[in-house]
Amino acid sequence: MKNKSPTTSRKKSSPARQKRSRGRPTDRGAVGRAAIITAASQLLENLPPHQVPNVVIARKAGVDPALVRYYFGNREELLMAVVEHLLATWAASHPPPDAPVAEQLSAHIADMFDFSCRVRSMQRLMIDGCAEAKSAAVRERVRELNAAAVHNYAQFLHPKGKNAESSTDPLFLHVAVIGLCEFFAAAQSMILPLAPKHLDEKELARRYETFIRKLVLDGLRSRLETPKRKIRAGA
């Protein structure tokens, strides 16, 4: 096929490209919503939301910033989509083990710690970007995510729907595990100088993970293990 000059192409229409309005994707070559979420997730894993404006996300995704507005409407919806993407991706690659309750909880804490070290800005993203959002719908989605996590801890404490008496509140356990994991991940510049010089960052993290798993499990051991017999009141 012979090349045509600009003058010739005006006389005979070419089907090569479609004209589109600014910010609206076409069926051909559209980067799509998922690509923008992926780019935003990669940036927000280590940077707080205020350091990752939409224009930077668009640049990383290789799209016009108008596409971010087109797909998400506002920044709150984008950040919420990132949170849901990060959590869903992690959950899919870290299924709970088929094991006794104590081992399940131990694995869950290890996963929480690993996730906190990899996605260091997660709580900042949840709080600044979503929990304090103007959108009531976004705030409700954050509440539902956290309520599901609290319910998960309740299942650890009361497996198979048992209503055993317990002074351990699943909400407090949820908050405590987040705090144990998040602070270590966020405060490396303060913690590392305090560690013995022969411990590198990776070994220090490994020992801390072991420490918090034992701390939580030893504190809950009697409540996680099924009692051999019921003790009478006043015995």
N, C-alpha and C positions, 0 to 999 in steps of 0.2 A: 504493500500500500504506500502510495507516494505521500510525502509530507505536504501539507497545505499551508499557505501563507495566511496571516491573520485576515487579509481581505477576502480570500477565498472561503475561509471558514464562516464568515458572516453571511455569505450567500446561501450556504448549505449547513443546516444545523448539525451539530455533532452531539451524540448521546453520551459522550465520555463522562461528563460531570453534571451533577444536579445543583441548582442554586438553592441555598438554604438561608434562612434568617439567622442572625447572630445568636449563638448559644444553643440552637436547636439541632440535635444530631440527625443525620440521615441514616438510612438503612445500611449504606455502604461505608465501611471503615470507621464506624462509630466506636470510640474507645469504651464507652459504657460506664454505668454506675459502679460495677464491680472493680474496674481498674482504678477509679478514683478512690474507692474505699481502701484498696490495697496500698496505694501510694500514701494515703493519709495514715494508715496503720503503721507503715514502715517508719514514717517520720515521728509519729507520736509514741512509739515504743520507748524512746529515750528522751524526748523533748516535751516540756509542758505545753499545753494548748496555746498559751499566749505567744510562744515562739514559733508557732506553725500557722501562719495566716493562710487563707484560702489560695492566695496567689502562689505561695510556695508549693502547696499541694498540687495545684494545677500544673505548675512547671514540672514537678516530678512525674506526674501522670502523662505529661506531654499534650495537654489540652488547653483550650481557651478557658480562662477563669469563669466565663459565663456558663460553661457547662456544669460547673459545680453548683451554681445557683439553679440551673435548669433541673438537675437531677434531685436536689435535696431541698430546694426552696429557701432554707436558711442554714446557718452554721450549726445551730443546735441539733438539727436533724442529721447533719453530716457526722458530728461527733458521736451522737448516739449510735449511728450505724457502724462507726469504727469500734465502739465499745462492744457491740453485739457481735461484730465480725471477729474481734480478738478472742472473746470468750468462747464463741462457737468453734473456732478453729482449734483452740487449745483443748476444749472438751473432746472434740472428735479424735484428736491424736493421743489423748490420755484417758482411755476408758477405765472405770474403777475395777479393781481386781476382784475376782470371785474368791473371796477369803472371809475369815471371821471379821466381825465389826471392828475390833481393835486394829487389825492389819489394814482394813479399808481406810480408817481414820488416819493412820500413820502415812499411808500412801497419799491421801488427800492433802495432808499438811506438807509433805515433801513436794507435791505438785504446786501448791500455793506458793511455797518458797521459791521454787524454780521459776514460776510465772512472774513473781514479783521482781526477781533479779533480771529477767529478760525484758519485761515491760515495766520499766521503773516509774513511768508517769501515769500508771493506770488509775490510781485513786485520785490524783489531781484532775485527770480527765473526767472521771466519774462525778467529782464534786463540782469543779469549776465549769465544766462544759455541759453537764447533764443534770445533776441533782439540783443545781441552782438556776436551771434554765427558765426562761419566761414561759415556754410552752408547757401547759399542764399535761399534755400527752407525753412529752419527753420525760417529765418528772415522774409520771406514773409508770413508765417503762423501767426507769431506774429503781423505783420502789419494788416492782415485780421481780426484777433481777435479784435484788438483795433479799426479798422475801423468800425466793426459791433457795437461796444459799442458806438462810436461817432454817428453812424446812429440812434441808439436807443434813444439817447438824442435828436437828431434832430426831432424824432417822437414825443417826449414829447413837444418840443418847437413849433412844427408846425404839430399838429395832422391832420389826413386826407389829408395830402399833401398840406396844406395851406402854401402859401409863404408870410406869414405876415412879415412885416419889424421888425427886432429885432436886438438889439445890443448884444444879448447873443449868443455867439458862442458855438455850441454843443461840439466842441473840448475842449474849455476852461472849460466848465461845467464838462466834463468827467475828465479832469485833476484835477479840484478843488475838486470834490467829492472823488477821489482817495486820494488826499492829506489830506483832512479832516478826512478820515477814517484811512488811513495807519499810519499817524503820531501818532494818539492816541494809536493805537494798538502797535506800535513799541517803543514808548517812555514812557511806564508805569513806569519805574524806576525813571523818571524825574517828571512825572505828579502826581503820587500818593502822594509823600511827600508834594505837594502843596495843596492837597485837604483837606477840613475840616475833622477833625479826626472822626466825627460821621458817615462819609460816607465810606462804604466798597467799594471794587473794583467793585462789581456787580452794586450797586446803582449809583456809579459814571458813569459807562458805560451807564446805562439806561438814566441818565440825559443828558449826552453828546449826545447820539443818538437823543433825543428829541430836543436838542439845534440845531444840524446841520440840522435836517429836517426842523425846523422852519426857520433857517437862509437862506437855499436855497429856500424854498417855498415862504417865505415872500418877498424875493428879486425878485422872478419870478411871483408873484401872478397875476399881471395885464396882463402878457403875457400868462398865462395858462388859465385864465378865458375868455370865449367867450364874447366879447363886445356886449352890447344890441343894440347899433347903431353905425354906422360909423361916426366918427367926421370929418368934412370937413377940408381941409388944411387951416391953418391960423385962424381957429376958436378959 
